[in-house]
Amino acid sequence: MNNRRLLSEYYKTDGSCAQVFRVSNGDQGFYSITFTDPQGYSLAQEDYPHKALGFVEDAAENWTLGIKLLLG
């Protein structure tokens, strides 16, 4: 069973949010970002199985600043 632990949140001025999670499954783990709109509805989720926490938090922050775009 996957265990998700919220590590940080980044907000756009409109209230949209990027939440960074640590996802653990036994001794395995990775980081993930969940992107939500101002009402809290999920827009997308991106998993980063081989990236450091700093990289993932930078990606979340870049989305809130309009630098990173969501594909799909």
N, C-alpha and C positions, 0 to 999 in steps of 0.2 A: 504494500500500500504506500502511495506517495504521501509525503508530509511536506506541506508548503509553509514556509516561515517568511513573513513580510519583513524585509530589511530596510526599505526606504521608499519614499513617494516623491514624485515630482509633478508639479501642477502647471498647466497653462493658465493664462489670465481668464479664459472662459470657463474654468473649472474642470476641464478635461484632466485626466490623471494617468501617469505611468507609474505602476507599482512594481518594484523589484523584489523577487522572491528567491529564496534558497529552497530548492526542491530536493528532498532526500528520499531514496528508496534503498533501505538497508545501508550498506556502506558506500553506495554510489550516490552522487549528487551533482547538481548543475544549477545554474542561475536561469531565471526566466523573468520576462517583463509582460505584464498584463496592461493593456491600454484601454481606458474607458472614456466615454463621453461625459459631458457635464451632469447627466442624469444617472451616471453609474453603470450604463450599459456597456458591455464589452465590445470593443472595436476589433481587437486582435490580440494575439499572444505570440511572443517570440521566445524560443528556448535557445540558450547559449551553453551547450554541453562542454565546450573546451575553451571557454573564455574566463578571464579573471573578473572579480567583482568590480573593479574600477572600470574596466571596459564596458560592462553591462550598465553600470550606473551612468557612465558618459552617454551611452546610447539613449537611455531614458531621458536624461536631461536635454540632449540634442533634439529629441522629439518635441519636448515642451517649448523649446526655443525656435522651432520651425526649421531646423537644419536637417533633421532626419524625417523622411516620409515613410508612411506605412504602405506596403505593397499589397495589392489584392483588392 
